[in-house]
Amino acid sequence: MSLSIVVNCDRSVPYGTCAARLHTGAATEAEAYEAAERAGWDVGGGHDFCPAHSHRPTRLTPPTRLHPEETPNR
C-alpha cells in the first residue's frame, strides 16, 4: 500500500462545493502543499483553493524556442 495526499478545493458555491482535486503523489502534508503551490493553488491559512478560485494572477510561462539559434523573420 502507498500513501498519497489529495488536496481538495474548499470553495463553497450555492449548490455544493468545487469538485477540483489535486492528486499530489506526496507522502507528507508539506510536500503536498509545495506541489499544490507549484500548480497554482492557494493553500495553507485554513482553506485550500484551486487555481480557478484562488483569485491569484495566473503565471504565464514564456514560450520555449525549439531552435534557439534561429531568430524569427520580422
Secondary structure, 3 states (H helix, E strand, C coil): CCCCCEEECCCEECCEECCCEEECCCCCHHHHHHHHHHCCCECCCCCCECCCCCCCCCCCCCCCCCCCCCCCCC
